[in-house]
Amino acid sequence: MLTAEIIRVNSGAHFHLRPECELDEVWVSSKSRWRDSVWSLDNASIGQRPLASKVTWDMKLPDGRNLLDPEHSQLLGWLRRFVWGLFVDPRDKVKAYKTGNGALLTQGLRVVVPWMVERGQMWPKDVNKEFVAAFIDDLPSIVAVEVDDEEVIREGAAYMPLKIIDLLWRQRQALEEAGISPMPERTWLDEKGANSIAKRIITEARGWIRPLPDEVAIPLMNKAAWFLGAPAEDVLRLREKIEKAYRSIENPHEKLWRLQQDRRGRVDAALSDHAFSIIDGESGSWHEPLMSCEAKSGRKSYAVRGVRQLVATIAGAACITIQSSTGMRASEICALRAGACPDTGLPHGVRIVETSSGLNEAFVLRSELTKEEELPRDVDWLLGMRPMGSDEIPLPVHAMQVLDRLFAHERKLAKTDRLLITTKSGVDLAVTEMQINLFNTSRLNRFIKNFIERWVDLSNLPDESAHRIARNDLIPWRKSKGRIIRSHQFRKTYAQFALSIDPRLLPAVQRQYHHVAMAITEGGYWGRNRIQIEPINAMASQLTAMQMYEMVTGRTRVAGKMGAQLEQGIDEVRKLVEGVDMEVGWRRVMRFVRDNSLHMWFAPHGNCFPRDPGVMGCHKAAGTRPIGVPFPNFTTREPSLCAGCDCFILDLRHVGFWRERYITNAAAHRQAEARGQGGMFRVAAMRAAVAKKLLERLGVDTAPLDLCVEQEIADVGH
């Protein structure tokens, strides 16, 4: 029987009220029984997908088991009664759920049930006000993984888990009649209900999005920048050869047919002698000849398809570079315009602006913003800087120039000025406008996923990242070959690096982020763009929480006056992580940071944690005082001043800076002493002494650094 008929026939004796022993052979639809792992309910609504009417019980849980395992039979038992009751026996003004809502109910259960198991509270009677308050606190971090590439939380991701708890309260009488102790009290702490709470959670969840792990970001950005050099030029030359071969065929309607059918035709012949470049430091070309690829594959016209794949690779590398170097959203990259300024040769919308210091030139992009806007609005994005008089082109500007050349052929056919454009599936090279598609965020995300899978080797990743908040957090990256990546993560990676400036990253990318930091200092264009400030502020909270989390879990040592203060008074935070799973502890520390409005400011030499703004050394030196949020005075902030400030804290992330500072200053002082001028270099001696002291407090063995000092002196002597 169909589900509707089953419900009608059994209206006097509903399944969810029967004893367990009577449910083994009960059918809930024409396809599924009560104890099946999936209920495929019969859906009377026309036009809905079959997936919409499925309730899935196959669910992995935090204890390492599955909801279907015998250990969770009681939990599964009351959940089935609860869900079936929503279809056949709704209570407390609940309208009976249609079978087409099965997938929505599953969506909510997949959040609520694991959270209950994680806390060891697995019955409706455990769902009291304290339970709900804690669940609401954790929900933003849980649903953050549901963010799509536009950083928009799907409404159901926050609403449905809350609705499940609301329904548990409303179905309390039905559950009690089935022998299950119900919720003890009203669900919500206020009268606003699930809708308004979900809206607040959607907003908060954006701040919980995690950046890419360094172990993934570094090789990915390295490879993307690498592809925009000689490999990009190779692919552009290949495109020119194909287009020239196409132009030599007289009848345009025969072009595609001849390409597909004539394996020895002009196009393949044009590609057969192409030699890929040999990159500096490598013994062979970066890509094997296309015709040898064709022979290996045994497929017709593989050479042209190979070029199409390489075009997508270059486009993916360019998009990664632009997004990771600017923090732009995927939709804003898709909206970029093609063309170049005839006067400057720079990409459309890019201009050079002298910074307020007069020492640098900033590359600023004017682009179209549509998110959260009724009408498109132009905003500025900082792409990079260079010293005044330099002719260097920042990496994201170069990426735009590559894209402008890469899709020139398709752009001309489509009569569009969009920078990004692509051909339809199965088309190796477009010959008519009908074979062209406009670019969208879905295609951009696909290009990025394909790029990392094909060209970034993650096979040697360790199981856990250096700054993990969950166990074995890198295993999914390794197993998926990076396909779990989402383009919005580049915004958080951008924000994280702009704040903490990690010197291990690719020098070209590092240079761009140093420029971003300079722009903040100079009060430049970047600092006035709310769209760019938003991910920075969210990432600042995460980095502040990470500093405290790694302290209380013993993963890092700290130094500086504020570091000493925190070590003495951090017991309150330490209690938050005691006896709980790593990810639960992280969420608690993150909440603590947000609830107490704690905020650190980051620099290569260490962090500023102004818990008492009145003692900030940079403001004292400048004769100023912080107003509103206590941020440093960037005009006077420098390593020596920070090192003696009550607000200064540093950890193992900053070891590289202080090692270099010790070596440089100790070498300068010793050389001066050898010349009899030691007194003139007292400042260098003092800087070396402070650097050594801070390193020792971090547990660094400084003895080997003296060998580096000797080597530095010897190198200068030569």
C-alpha positions in Angstrom: 0.0 0.0 0.0 1.0 3.6 -0.5 1.9 5.7 2.6 -1.4 7.7 2.5 -3.4 4.4 2.5 -1.3 2.9 5.3 -2.0 6.0 7.4 -5.8 5.8 6.6 -6.1 2.1 7.4 -4.2 2.4 10.7 -5.8 5.7 11.9 -7.2 4.0 14.9 -4.0 2.3 16.0 -1.0 4.4 15.0 2.4 2.6 14.8 4.2 5.1 17.1 1.9 4.0 20.0 2.4 0.2 19.6 4.9 -2.0 21.5 8.3 -2.5 19.9 7.6 -6.2 19.3 4.7 -5.4 17.0 6.7 -3.2 14.6 9.1 -5.7 12.9 7.0 -6.3 9.8 5.1 -3.0 9.7 5.2 -1.2 6.3 5.4 2.6 6.2 5.2 2.8 2.4 5.1 0.6 -0.7 8.8 0.3 -0.5 9.9 0.6 3.1 9.3 -1.1 6.5 9.5 0.4 10.0 13.0 -1.0 10.7 14.6 -0.1 7.3 17.6 2.2 7.3 15.8 4.6 5.0 12.0 5.3 4.8 11.2 5.9 1.1 7.7 7.3 1.7 5.2 7.6 -1.1 4.8 11.2 -2.1 1.4 12.3 -3.5 2.8 15.7 -4.5 3.4 15.9 -8.3 6.8 17.1 -9.5 8.9 16.5 -6.3 12.1 14.5 -6.4 12.0 11.1 -4.7 14.7 12.3 -2.4 12.4 14.8 -0.8 10.2 12.1 0.8 13.1 10.0 2.3 13.8 9.8 6.0 17.3 8.5 6.5 18.3 6.7 9.7 21.7 5.8 8.5 23.7 8.4 10.5 27.3 8.5 11.8 27.5 9.7 15.4 30.3 11.3 17.5 30.9 8.2 19.6 32.1 6.4 16.5 28.9 4.3 16.0 26.0 4.6 13.7 22.4 5.4 14.7 21.5 1.9 13.3 23.9 0.1 15.6 22.4 -2.0 18.5 24.0 0.3 21.1 21.6 3.1 19.9 18.5 1.0 19.5 16.5 2.9 22.2 17.5 6.3 20.7 16.5 5.2 17.2 13.3 3.7 18.6 11.9 6.9 20.0 13.1 9.0 17.1 11.1 6.8 14.7 8.0 7.1 16.8 8.5 10.9 17.0 8.9 11.3 13.2 6.0 9.0 12.3 3.8 10.9 14.7 4.5 14.1 12.8 2.9 12.5 9.7 -0.1 10.7 11.4 -0.7 12.2 14.8 0.4 15.9 15.1 -0.3 17.6 18.5 -0.3 21.1 20.0 -1.5 22.9 16.8 1.1 21.2 14.6 -0.1 20.7 11.1 0.5 17.1 9.8 3.7 16.9 7.9 3.5 15.8 4.3 5.6 12.8 3.2 7.5 15.3 0.9 9.0 16.8 4.0 11.0 13.7 4.9 14.3 15.1 3.7 13.8 18.3 5.7 13.2 16.3 8.9 16.3 14.3 8.2 18.3 17.5 7.7 17.3 18.7 11.2 17.9 15.3 12.8 21.4 15.1 11.4 22.3 18.1 13.5 20.3 17.5 16.7 20.9 13.8 17.2 24.8 13.8 17.0 24.8 16.8 19.3 22.7 14.9 21.8 25.0 11.8 21.6 28.0 14.1 22.0 26.6 15.3 25.3 25.3 12.0 26.5 21.8 13.3 26.6 19.8 11.0 24.4 16.2 11.2 25.6 13.5 13.9 25.2 13.4 14.3 29.0 17.0 15.6 28.8 16.0 18.5 26.6 15.5 21.2 29.2 16.2 24.9 29.0 19.9 24.5 29.8 20.1 21.9 27.0 18.5 24.3 24.5 20.6 27.3 25.6 23.8 25.3 25.0 22.5 23.9 21.7 21.7 27.4 20.4 25.2 28.6 21.5 26.8 25.7 19.5 24.5 25.9 16.5 26.3 28.7 14.6 29.6 26.7 14.6 27.7 23.5 13.5 25.8 25.0 10.6 28.9 27.0 9.4 29.8 23.9 7.3 26.6 24.4 5.4 27.8 27.8 4.0 27.8 27.8 0.2 30.2 29.7 -2.0 28.4 33.0 -1.4 28.6 32.7 2.4 24.8 32.4 2.6 23.5 29.9 5.1 20.7 27.9 3.7 17.7 28.8 5.8 16.9 25.2 6.7 20.4 24.6 8.0 19.6 26.7 11.1 15.8 26.5 11.1 15.2 22.8 10.9 17.4 21.7 13.8 15.6 24.3 16.0 12.3 23.1 14.6 13.1 19.5 15.6 13.4 20.7 19.3 10.2 22.7 19.0 8.4 19.7 17.6 9.7 17.5 20.4 7.9 19.8 22.8 4.7 20.0 20.8 4.7 16.1 20.5 5.3 15.6 24.2 1.8 14.0 24.8 2.2 11.6 21.9 5.6 10.5 23.1 4.3 10.1 26.6 1.5 7.9 25.4 4.1 5.7 23.7 5.9 5.3 27.0 8.6 7.9 26.4 9.3 10.5 29.1 8.8 13.9 27.3 10.6 17.2 27.5 10.1 18.7 31.0 9.5 22.3 30.1 8.8 24.8 27.3 11.6 24.9 24.7 12.6 28.5 24.1 14.1 30.9 26.5 12.0 33.7 24.9 8.7 33.9 23.0 10.1 34.5 19.6 10.4 30.9 18.5 12.6 29.1 16.0 12.3 31.6 13.2 13.9 34.6 14.9 16.6 32.5 16.6 17.5 30.9 13.2 17.9 34.3 11.7 20.4 35.3 14.4 22.3 32.1 14.0 22.6 32.5 10.3 24.3 35.8 10.9 26.6 34.5 13.6 27.5 31.4 11.6 29.6 33.4 9.1 32.1 34.1 11.8 32.6 30.4 12.4 33.8 29.6 8.9 37.3 28.2 9.2 40.1 29.1 6.8 42.1 26.6 4.8 44.6 24.7 7.0 48.2 26.0 6.3 49.2 22.6 5.3 46.7 22.8 2.4 46.8 26.6 1.7 50.6 26.8 1.2 51.0 24.1 -1.6 47.7 25.2 -3.2 48.6 28.9 -3.5 52.2 28.0 -4.5 50.9 25.9 -7.4 48.3 28.5 -8.5 51.0 31.2 -8.7 53.3 28.8 -10.5 50.8 28.1 -13.2 50.4 31.8 -14.0 54.0 32.0 -15.2 55.4 29.8 -18.0 52.6 27.3 -18.0 50.0 30.0 -18.7 52.1 31.3 -21.6 52.3 27.7 -23.0 48.5 27.3 -22.9 47.9 30.7 -24.5 50.2 29.7 -27.4 48.3 26.5 -27.7 45.0 28.4 -27.9 46.5 30.6 -30.7 47.5 27.5 -32.7 44.0 25.9 -32.4 42.3 29.2 -33.4 44.6 29.5 -36.4 43.8 26.0 -37.5 40.1 26.6 -37.2 40.3 29.8 -39.3 42.0 27.7 -42.1 38.8 25.6 -42.5 36.6 27.4 -44.9 33.1 26.2 -44.0 32.4 27.3 -40.4 29.5 24.7 -40.0 31.9 21.9 -40.6 34.5 23.0 -38.1 33.3 21.0 -35.1 32.5 17.9 -37.2 35.9 18.0 -38.8 37.7 18.4 -35.5 35.9 15.4 -34.0 36.1 13.1 -37.0 39.4 13.9 -38.6 42.0 12.8 -36.1 44.8 13.7 -38.5 43.3 17.0 -39.4 44.8 20.4 -39.2 44.0 21.0 -35.6 45.8 18.0 -34.3 48.7 18.7 -36.7 49.0 22.2 -35.3 49.3 20.7 -31.8 51.6 17.8 -32.6 54.9 19.8 -32.5 54.1 22.0 -29.5 56.9 21.7 -26.9 56.0 22.7 -23.4 58.4 24.9 -21.4 61.1 23.7 -19.1 60.7 25.6 -15.8 63.9 26.9 -14.1 65.3 24.3 -11.8 63.6 21.4 -13.5 65.1 18.8 -15.8 62.2 18.3 -18.2 59.1 20.2 -19.5 56.3 20.7 -17.1 53.8 18.8 -19.3 54.3 15.9 -21.6 53.5 16.4 -25.4 49.8 16.4 -26.1 50.1 13.7 -28.8 51.8 11.3 -26.5 48.9 11.9 -24.1 46.6 11.0 -26.9 48.4 7.8 -27.7 48.2 6.7 -24.0 44.5 7.5 -23.8 43.6 5.8 -27.0 40.8 8.4 -27.5 40.2 10.4 -30.6 41.1 14.1 -30.6 42.5 13.9 -27.1 45.0 16.7 -27.8 42.3 19.3 -28.2 40.5 18.1 -25.1 43.8 18.2 -23.3 44.1 21.9 -24.2 40.5 22.5 -22.9 41.5 20.9 -19.6 44.6 23.1 -19.4 42.5 26.2 -20.1 40.3 25.3 -17.1 43.4 24.7 -15.1 44.8 28.2 -15.8 41.4 29.7 -15.1 41.2 27.9 -11.8 44.7 29.0 -10.8 43.8 32.6 -11.7 40.6 32.5 -9.7 42.4 31.0 -6.7 45.0 33.8 -6.9 42.5 36.6 -7.1 40.3 35.3 -4.3 43.1 34.4 -2.0 44.9 37.7 -2.6 41.9 40.0 -2.3 39.2 38.3 -0.2 36.6 38.8 -3.0 33.6 36.6 -3.1 33.1 34.1 -5.9 30.1 36.2 -7.3 32.3 39.3 -7.4 35.0 37.5 -9.3 32.4 36.3 -11.8 31.3 39.9 -12.3 34.7 41.2 -13.3 35.0 42.9 -16.7 37.5 42.2 -19.4 39.6 44.7 -21.3 42.5 47.0 -20.5 43.0 50.7 -19.9 44.6 52.1 -23.1 46.7 54.6 -21.1 48.0 52.2 -18.3 47.6 48.8 -19.8 46.0 47.7 -16.5 42.9 45.4 -16.4 39.5 47.0 -16.6 38.6 48.8 -13.4 42.2 48.7 -12.0 43.9 52.0 -11.2 47.1 53.0 -9.4 46.8 55.3 -6.4 49.6 56.9 -4.4 49.4 56.0 -0.8 49.2 58.5 2.0 52.9 58.0 2.9 54.0 58.8 -0.6 56.3 55.8 -0.6 54.1 53.3 -2.3 51.6 52.8 -5.1 48.4 50.9 -4.5 46.6 48.9 -7.1 42.9 49.3 -6.5 40.1 47.5 -8.4 36.7 49.1 -8.8 34.2 46.2 -9.2 30.5 45.6 -9.0 29.0 44.4 -5.7 25.5 42.7 -5.8 25.4 40.8 -2.5 23.0 42.3 0.0 22.4 45.2 -2.4 19.1 46.1 -4.1 21.0 47.4 -7.0 24.6 46.7 -8.0 27.1 49.0 -6.3 30.7 49.7 -7.2 33.3 49.1 -4.4 37.1 49.2 -4.2 39.4 46.2 -3.6 43.1 46.6 -2.8 45.0 44.2 -5.1 48.5 45.0 -3.9 51.2 47.7 -3.6 54.7 48.4 -4.9 57.4 50.9 -4.0 57.1 54.2 -5.8 58.9 53.9 -9.1 58.8 50.1 -9.3 57.4 48.4 -12.4 56.3 45.2 -10.5 52.8 43.9 -11.2 51.0 42.4 -8.2 50.0 38.7 -8.6 46.2 39.2 -8.7 46.6 41.9 -11.4 48.7 39.5 -13.5 46.0 36.9 -12.9 43.4 39.2 -14.4 45.6 39.9 -17.4 46.0 36.2 -18.0 42.2 35.6 -17.9 41.7 38.5 -20.3 43.9 36.8 -22.9 42.7 33.3 -22.1 39.0 33.8 -23.0 39.4 36.5 -25.7 38.1 34.1 -28.4 34.9 33.1 -26.6 34.3 36.7 -25.4 34.4 37.9 -29.0 31.9 35.2 -30.2 29.5 36.0 -27.3 29.9 39.7 -27.7 30.4 40.2 -24.0 32.9 42.0 -21.8 32.8 39.5 -18.9 36.3 38.5 -17.9 35.3 34.9 -17.2 33.4 32.9 -19.8 33.4 29.3 -20.8 32.2 26.8 -23.4 29.4 24.3 -22.9 30.1 20.8 -21.9 31.5 18.6 -24.7 32.7 21.6 -26.7 36.5 21.7 -27.1 36.6 25.1 -28.7 33.6 27.2 -29.5 32.9 28.2 -33.1 29.5 29.8 -32.5 27.8 31.9 -29.8 25.5 29.0 -29.0 28.4 27.0 -27.7 29.3 29.5 -25.0 28.1 29.8 -21.4 28.5 32.7 -19.0 30.6 31.9 -15.9 28.9 31.3 -12.6 30.0 30.5 -9.0 29.3 26.8 -9.5 31.7 26.7 -12.4 34.3 28.6 -10.5 34.1 26.2 -7.6 34.3 23.2 -10.0 37.5 24.7 -11.6 39.0 25.1 -8.1 38.2 21.6 -7.1 39.6 20.1 -10.3 42.7 22.2 -10.0 43.6 21.0 -6.5 42.7 17.4 -7.3 44.8 17.3 -10.5 47.8 19.5 -9.6 48.2 19.8 -5.8 49.7 16.8 -4.2 48.2 16.3 -0.7 49.1 12.6 -0.4 51.8 13.3 2.2 49.7 15.4 4.5 49.9 14.5 8.2 46.7 13.3 9.9 46.4 16.6 11.9 47.2 20.2 11.2 49.5 22.3 13.4 46.5 24.4 14.6 43.8 21.7 14.7 40.5 22.1 16.5 39.3 18.5 15.7 41.1 15.2 15.6 42.5 13.9 12.3 41.3 17.1 10.6 43.6 16.7 7.6 42.6 13.1 6.7 39.4 14.2 4.8 41.7 16.6 2.7 44.0 13.7 1.9 41.3 11.2 1.1 39.3 13.6 -1.1 42.4 14.9 -2.8 41.3 18.3 -1.8 37.8 18.2 -3.3 36.2 19.2 0.0 37.5 22.7 -0.6 35.0 25.6 -1.0 35.9 28.8 -2.6 34.6 30.9 0.4 37.4 29.5 2.5 39.8 31.7 0.7 38.2 34.7 2.3 39.0 33.4 5.7 42.5 32.3 4.7 43.0 35.8 3.3 41.8 37.4 6.5 43.9 35.1 8.7 47.1 35.8 6.7 46.5 39.5 6.6 46.3 39.4 10.4 49.1 37.0 11.3 51.4 37.2 8.2 53.0 33.7 8.0 56.5 34.0 6.4 56.4 30.4 5.1 53.9 31.2 2.4 54.8 31.8 -1.2 56.9 35.0 -1.4 54.6 36.5 -4.1 51.5 35.9 -2.0 53.4 36.9 1.2 54.3 40.2 -0.5 50.6 40.9 -1.3 49.5 40.3 2.3 52.3 42.4 3.7 51.0 45.2 1.4 47.5 44.7 2.9 49.0 45.1 6.3 50.7 48.3 5.2 47.5 49.6 3.8 45.9 49.2 7.2 48.8 51.1 8.8 48.5 53.9 6.3 44.8 54.2 6.6 44.6 53.4 2.9 41.7 52.2 0.6 41.4 48.7 2.0 40.6 49.9 5.5 37.5 51.8 4.3 35.9 48.8 2.6 33.3 47.2 4.9 33.0 44.2 2.6 36.7 43.4 3.2 36.7 44.3 6.9 33.9 41.8 7.6 36.0 38.6 7.2 39.0 40.3 8.9 36.9 41.0 12.0 35.5 37.5 12.1 38.9 35.9 11.7 40.3 38.1 14.4 38.0 36.4 16.9 39.0 33.0 15.7 42.7 33.8 16.0 42.2 35.2 19.5 40.4 32.1 20.4 43.1 29.9 18.9 45.8 31.7 20.9 43.9 30.9 24.2 42.8 27.4 23.1 46.4 26.4 22.3 47.6 27.8 25.7 45.0 25.9 27.8 45.6 22.7 25.9 49.4 23.0 26.3 50.1 23.2 22.6 52.1 26.4 22.7 54.2 28.4 25.2 53.8 32.2 25.5 56.0 35.1 26.4 55.7 38.8 26.9 54.1 40.6 29.9 50.5 39.8 28.7 51.5 36.2 28.1 52.7 35.9 31.7 49.4 37.5 32.9 47.3 35.1 30.9 49.1 32.0 32.1 48.4 33.1 35.7 44.7 33.9 35.1 43.5 31.5 32.4 42.0 28.8 34.7 38.5 29.9 33.8 39.2 29.1 30.1 41.1 25.9 31.0 38.0 24.5 32.7 36.0 24.9 29.5 38.1 22.3 27.7 38.6 19.8 30.5 37.1 16.4 29.8 35.5 17.2 26.5 36.2 16.4 22.8 38.6 18.7 21.0 36.0 20.3 18.8 33.6 20.9 21.7 36.4 22.6 23.6 37.2 24.8 20.7 33.6 25.9 20.4 33.5 26.7 24.1 36.6 28.8 23.9 35.4 30.6 20.8 32.1 31.4 22.6 34.1 32.7 25.6 36.1 35.1 23.4 32.9 36.4 21.7 30.9 36.7 24.9 33.7 38.7 26.6 34.5 40.8 23.5 38.1 39.8 23.6 40.2 41.0 20.7 43.9 40.7 19.7 45.8 42.6 17.2 48.4 40.7 15.2 51.8 41.4 13.7 54.8 39.3 12.7 56.7 40.1 15.9 53.7 39.3 18.3 50.2 40.1 19.3 48.6 43.0 21.2 46.0 42.0 23.7 44.8 45.3 25.2 42.7 44.1 28.2 43.5 47.4 29.8 43.7 50.0 27.0 45.2 52.5 29.5 48.5 50.7 29.5 49.1 50.4 25.8 52.7 51.5 25.2 52.2 52.6 21.6 49.5 55.1 22.7 51.6 56.4 25.6 54.5 57.0 23.2 52.3 58.9 20.8 50.4 60.9 23.5 47.1 59.4 22.3 44.4 57.2 23.8 42.3 54.5 22.1 38.7 55.4 21.3 36.1 52.7 21.1 37.7 49.3 20.2 41.2 49.6 21.6 43.4 49.1 18.6 47.2 49.9 18.5 48.6 53.2 17.4 50.3 52.1 14.2 52.5 55.1 13.9 54.5 54.3 17.0 54.0 50.5 17.2 57.3 48.7 16.7 58.9 45.5 18.1 61.1 47.2 20.7 58.2 49.2 22.1 55.9 46.2 22.1 58.4 43.9 23.8 58.1 46.1 27.0 54.4 46.7 26.8 51.9 45.2 29.3 49.7 44.2 26.4 52.3 42.2 24.4 52.0 38.4 24.0 53.9 36.1 21.6 54.1 32.4 21.0 55.8 29.9 18.8 54.4 31.4 15.7 56.7 34.4 16.2 59.9 32.5 16.7 61.1 33.2 13.2 60.9 37.0 13.6 62.8 37.0 16.9 65.5 34.6 15.6 66.2 36.8 12.7 66.2 39.9 14.9 68.7 38.3 17.2 71.0 37.2 14.5 70.9 40.5 12.6 71.5 42.7 15.7 74.0 40.5 17.4 76.1 40.3 14.2 75.9 44.1 13.8 77.1 44.7 17.4 79.9 42.2 17.2 81.2 43.7 14.0 81.1 47.2 15.5 83.0 45.9 18.6 85.7 44.5 16.3 86.1 47.9 14.8 86.2 49.5 18.3 82.8 51.1 17.8 80.7 48.9 20.1 79.3 51.9 22.0 77.7 53.3 18.9 75.7 50.1 18.5 74.2 49.8 22.0 70.7 49.8 20.5 71.6 46.7 18.4 73.0 45.0 21.5 69.8 45.8 23.4 67.6 44.4 20.6 69.7 41.2 20.5 69.4 40.8 24.2 65.6 41.3 24.3 65.2 38.9 21.3 67.3 36.2 23.1 65.3 36.6 26.3 62.0 36.2 24.6 63.1 33.2 22.7 64.4 31.5 25.9 61.0 32.2 27.5 59.4 30.3 24.6 61.7 27.4 25.3 63.9 27.9 22.2 67.5 26.8 22.4 69.4 29.9 21.5 72.9 28.4 21.4 72.8 27.4 17.7 71.9 31.0 16.9 75.4 32.2 17.8 76.7 29.9 15.0 74.3 31.7 12.7 75.7 35.0 14.0 79.2 33.9 13.2 78.1 32.8 9.7 76.5 36.2 9.2 79.7 38.0 10.1 81.7 35.7 7.8 79.4 36.3 4.9 79.6 40.1 5.3 83.4 39.8 5.5 83.5 38.1 2.1 
